[in-house]
Amino acid sequence: NGGLNRRGGEVDFAAPGIAIRSAAPRPTLYQIGSGTSIATPHAAGIAALHAEADPLARGAALRGRLRAAARLLPGLRRDVGAGLVRAP
């Protein structure tokens, strides 16, 4: 994603997004999905856990917590951001 915007676009964080099992309507009950539609809810959930762990962590402070907790990943920062989001 970061490489799509040559004028400075980058990814903030990375989250699991390839072949992820998720809920689906009956009768299937689950499905396997990939892409940002799968990774984004994962990152949002991790952000919610950080916000719950520290009620003062909002806006820039929350982003700082997410960056501090992220696991570094190989690759260009524009492609992997601060790294893999991790729960507190």
BELZI-V327501 format. One record per run of one state. SS is the DSSP state (H for helix, E for strand, - for the rest). FROM is the first residue (numbers start at 1). TO is the last residue. If there is no record, write none. Layout:
ss->(SS | SS)
from->(FROM | FROM)
to->(TO | TO)
This chain:
ss->(- | H | - | E | - | E | - | E | - | H | - | H | - | E | - | H | - | E | -)
from->(1 | 2 | 5 | 14 | 15 | 20 | 24 | 30 | 34 | 36 | 54 | 60 | 70 | 71 | 72 | 77 | 81 | 84 | 85)
to->(1 | 4 | 13 | 14 | 19 | 23 | 29 | 33 | 35 | 53 | 59 | 69 | 70 | 71 | 76 | 80 | 83 | 84 | 88)
